[in-house]
Amino acid sequence: MTPEFIISFTMEALKVAVLLSAPMLAFGLVAGLVVSIFQAVTQIHEMTLTFIPKMIAVIVGLALFFPWMLELIVDFTRNLFINIPSYIR
């Protein structure tokens, strides 16, 4: 294993991790912005009001993007297992 291989493998793993987390983070961000705008307009500053919509948005994002996320992680894992003999050399 060369340092270049380790760096490229780490970069690929980080890219997969970012892609896996992006849909839920984006849905949570949008829900947080909508709730913040609602709180600013109505001047209702209840602390618990932000958590429930964010949790629901993250669950919706996970439900919508789960097939794509599963395919992404399965492809990454499959490539990892297929290339194990070349990694050992």
Backbone bond lengths (Angstrom), bond angles and torsions (degrees), N, CA, C in turn:
res aa  C-N    CA-C-N  psi(-1)  N-CA   C-N-CA  omega(-1)  CA-C   N-CA-C  phi
1 M - - - 1.442 - - 1.525 108.94 -
2 T 1.291 113.85 127.25 1.456 119.87 179.74 1.524 109.77 -96.80
3 P 1.311 116.22 160.87 1.466 118.66 176.31 1.528 112.57 -60.78
4 E 1.335 116.61 -33.21 1.460 120.01 178.32 1.524 110.80 -64.70
5 F 1.331 116.18 -39.17 1.468 119.84 178.27 1.529 110.49 -64.35
6 I 1.318 116.92 -45.09 1.464 121.30 -179.14 1.529 110.03 -61.00
7 I 1.318 116.37 -43.40 1.460 120.17 -179.72 1.527 110.72 -65.05
8 S 1.336 116.95 -44.68 1.468 119.19 -178.92 1.527 111.34 -67.36
9 F 1.326 117.05 -38.05 1.465 120.15 178.12 1.529 110.63 -65.94
10 T 1.319 116.78 -42.46 1.454 121.00 178.59 1.526 111.10 -63.78
11 M 1.313 116.29 -41.45 1.465 120.00 178.09 1.525 111.03 -62.82
12 E 1.330 117.05 -41.90 1.467 120.62 178.57 1.531 110.83 -64.77
13 A 1.326 116.97 -41.46 1.465 120.59 178.95 1.530 110.67 -65.03
14 L 1.318 117.70 -40.50 1.461 120.59 177.82 1.524 111.24 -66.98
15 K 1.326 116.80 -37.54 1.466 120.33 177.70 1.529 110.31 -62.78
16 V 1.326 116.78 -43.15 1.469 120.61 178.38 1.527 110.18 -64.26
17 A 1.331 117.17 -41.00 1.469 119.93 179.62 1.526 111.51 -63.72
18 V 1.324 117.04 -41.20 1.467 120.33 178.72 1.523 110.27 -66.38
19 L 1.330 117.06 -42.92 1.460 119.98 179.25 1.523 111.73 -64.80
20 L 1.333 117.52 -34.22 1.464 120.21 178.92 1.528 112.21 -70.24
21 S 1.316 116.67 -34.14 1.461 119.07 -176.89 1.526 113.27 -89.96
22 A 1.321 118.40 -17.70 1.465 121.48 -173.72 1.531 114.56 -59.63
23 P 1.335 120.21 -45.34 1.479 117.46 -178.42 1.525 113.71 -60.80
24 M 1.317 117.34 -43.89 1.461 119.39 -179.42 1.533 111.11 -67.84
25 L 1.323 117.02 -39.31 1.457 119.62 178.58 1.526 111.30 -65.36
26 A 1.326 116.75 -39.68 1.465 120.06 179.59 1.529 111.07 -65.84
27 F 1.334 116.94 -44.26 1.462 119.81 178.80 1.529 110.62 -63.79
28 G 1.323 117.16 -41.12 1.465 120.80 177.45 1.519 112.22 -64.60
29 L 1.339 116.64 -37.88 1.453 120.69 178.47 1.524 111.14 -64.98
30 V 1.318 116.82 -46.23 1.467 120.66 179.75 1.524 110.35 -63.17
31 A 1.315 117.36 -43.76 1.471 120.18 178.82 1.522 110.53 -63.08
32 G 1.312 117.48 -40.75 1.463 120.69 178.24 1.515 112.24 -63.48
33 L 1.335 116.84 -40.84 1.465 119.81 177.99 1.524 111.64 -65.36
34 V 1.331 116.47 -42.63 1.473 120.03 179.42 1.525 110.43 -62.72
35 V 1.313 117.34 -44.31 1.469 120.56 179.79 1.523 110.28 -66.56
36 S 1.317 118.33 -38.93 1.465 121.03 178.99 1.522 111.29 -64.60
37 I 1.331 116.39 -41.59 1.463 119.30 177.11 1.523 110.19 -64.68
38 F 1.328 116.83 -42.36 1.459 120.65 177.17 1.521 111.01 -60.25
39 Q 1.327 117.87 -42.63 1.460 121.26 179.84 1.525 111.19 -67.21
40 A 1.330 117.12 -37.33 1.464 119.43 179.65 1.525 111.18 -68.62
41 V 1.327 116.82 -38.17 1.468 120.47 -178.45 1.525 110.83 -71.60
42 T 1.325 117.33 -43.21 1.463 120.50 -175.53 1.519 113.68 -92.41
43 Q 1.315 117.76 -8.35 1.462 124.02 -176.84 1.526 112.55 57.11
44 I 1.328 115.67 31.96 1.464 121.50 172.95 1.524 105.75 -98.55
45 H 1.309 117.47 112.11 1.460 120.82 -176.54 1.525 110.62 -114.74
46 E 1.278 114.78 59.79 1.466 121.52 177.17 1.523 108.29 -83.70
47 M 1.307 117.62 127.07 1.470 121.72 -176.27 1.525 111.78 -66.44
48 T 1.319 116.66 -35.89 1.469 118.96 -177.38 1.518 112.76 -76.71
49 L 1.321 117.61 -13.54 1.460 120.94 -179.19 1.524 112.19 -65.27
50 T 1.309 118.39 -26.92 1.473 120.50 -177.08 1.520 112.73 -80.76
51 F 1.310 118.24 -28.02 1.460 120.11 -171.73 1.523 113.45 -74.63
52 I 1.304 118.17 -45.24 1.466 121.26 -175.59 1.532 111.88 -63.32
53 P 1.343 119.99 -49.41 1.472 118.34 178.00 1.528 113.06 -61.79
54 K 1.336 116.96 -36.86 1.464 119.37 178.09 1.523 111.04 -65.66
55 M 1.334 116.55 -42.04 1.462 119.41 178.96 1.524 110.67 -63.62
56 I 1.310 116.67 -42.46 1.470 120.30 179.03 1.524 110.25 -64.96
57 A 1.327 117.39 -41.82 1.464 120.75 179.74 1.524 111.29 -63.78
58 V 1.318 117.60 -41.17 1.471 120.79 178.85 1.529 110.06 -65.62
59 I 1.315 117.78 -40.65 1.466 120.96 178.15 1.522 110.71 -65.01
60 V 1.333 117.35 -40.47 1.469 120.72 177.17 1.526 110.32 -64.41
61 G 1.329 116.55 -43.63 1.466 119.99 177.32 1.511 111.93 -60.92
62 L 1.320 116.99 -41.55 1.459 120.77 177.80 1.524 111.08 -64.74
63 A 1.324 116.84 -42.03 1.465 120.29 -179.70 1.528 111.62 -65.83
64 L 1.328 116.96 -39.49 1.458 120.22 -178.88 1.530 112.87 -72.11
65 F 1.319 116.62 -39.99 1.453 120.64 -173.07 1.528 113.51 -100.07
66 F 1.330 118.42 1.73 1.457 120.12 -176.88 1.529 113.78 -58.46
67 P 1.341 120.15 -43.90 1.475 118.38 178.73 1.531 112.69 -60.07
68 W 1.323 116.90 -41.74 1.465 120.20 178.62 1.527 111.03 -66.41
69 M 1.340 116.55 -41.29 1.459 120.54 179.78 1.527 110.88 -65.37
70 L 1.322 116.32 -40.95 1.463 120.43 178.49 1.525 110.56 -63.39
71 E 1.324 117.04 -43.10 1.464 120.67 178.31 1.529 110.83 -62.78
72 L 1.319 116.99 -39.99 1.465 121.47 179.86 1.520 111.50 -63.38
73 I 1.323 117.75 -47.18 1.463 120.06 -177.62 1.522 111.37 -72.78
74 V 1.331 117.79 -33.14 1.463 120.34 177.27 1.529 110.16 -67.67
75 D 1.329 117.78 -41.45 1.469 120.63 177.04 1.523 111.37 -62.61
76 F 1.322 117.03 -42.58 1.462 120.56 178.61 1.529 110.70 -62.44
77 T 1.326 116.14 -45.45 1.463 120.33 -179.43 1.519 111.36 -67.22
78 R 1.319 116.96 -40.20 1.470 120.83 178.40 1.525 110.13 -61.70
79 N 1.331 117.60 -45.58 1.466 120.58 177.96 1.524 111.22 -62.85
80 L 1.305 116.40 -36.63 1.459 120.18 178.28 1.520 110.88 -63.97
81 F 1.331 117.70 -47.47 1.467 120.87 -179.21 1.523 112.60 -69.49
82 I 1.326 117.33 -37.35 1.468 119.92 179.33 1.527 110.90 -65.52
83 N 1.315 117.24 -36.20 1.463 121.17 -175.37 1.525 113.94 -92.24
84 I 1.316 119.25 8.53 1.454 120.93 178.95 1.539 112.32 -56.71
85 P 1.330 120.16 -43.57 1.471 118.07 178.67 1.538 113.27 -60.48
86 S 1.316 117.40 -36.72 1.469 118.50 178.46 1.522 111.30 -74.77
87 Y 1.326 118.22 -25.35 1.470 120.63 177.88 1.528 110.76 -72.41
88 I 1.329 116.67 -31.46 1.466 120.49 -176.83 1.527 111.15 -69.88
89 R 1.320 116.61 -34.81 1.471 119.79 -178.98 1.471 114.19 -63.26
